C-alpha cells in the first residue's frame, strides 16, 4: 500500500505541475456540448432530448484524450521499467495509473457537467444524476483505457488504436448512463441505471489492472 500511495502521489504531483491535460479535457467537453445547439438548432425540446447521450459521449471522448500518454512518458525515460522492478506488481502500477487518470480527468469533468448540461438545456433536477453517471462512466473508461494504453504501448499509431480498442467496450456505460440521466430528467428513478454503471466499474476494477499488468510485463 505504501508503494501504491507513493506512485499515486507522484502522478498527482505531475498533473498539478502540468495541468494541460486536465484543462484540455474540460475544454473539449464544454466545447462539444456548445456545438450541439449550433448543429441541431436552439429548440429547447430537441436539445433536452439529446442531452443525456451527448453528455455521456462528450465526457467519455474528453476523458480519452490523455490516455495515450498514460504510460508513454514513463516508458521513454525508463521510469516504467524501474516501477516494474520495484516489486510493487504490474497490476498495482496499472491501478494507480487508472486512479490518477480519473482524479485528474474525471473529477474536473464532473465540475463542468452543470455547465455542459445548461448548454444542452438539461433539466436542473437531472444534474446530480448526470454528475453521478458521468463519474461512474469515466471511472469505467479510466480502467478500460489503462488496459488499452498498456496493450498499445510501443505500437505504431498507438494513439489511433487506443480509441478503436476502448470505445466499443465503453458502449454499455453510455447506454446505462444516458438512460439514468433521461429517467432523472423525466422525474423517474435513476438509481437502477446508476447501479448497473457501478456494476460495470466493479467488474472492471480487478480485471482491467490485471490485463494492463500482463501487457506491461510483455512489453
ZIDACOR-V322838 format. One record per run of one state. SS is the DSSP state (~ for helix, > for strand, _ for the rest). FROM is the first residue (numbers start at 1). TO is the last residue. Records with the same first field share a line. If there is no record, write none. Layout:
SS: FROM-TO + FROM-TO
This chain:
_: 1-1 + 18-19 + 41-43 + 70-71 + 78-78 + 85-89 + 120-123 + 152-157 + 186-190 + 219-219
~: 2-17 + 20-40 + 44-69 + 72-77 + 79-84 + 90-119 + 124-151 + 158-185 + 191-218
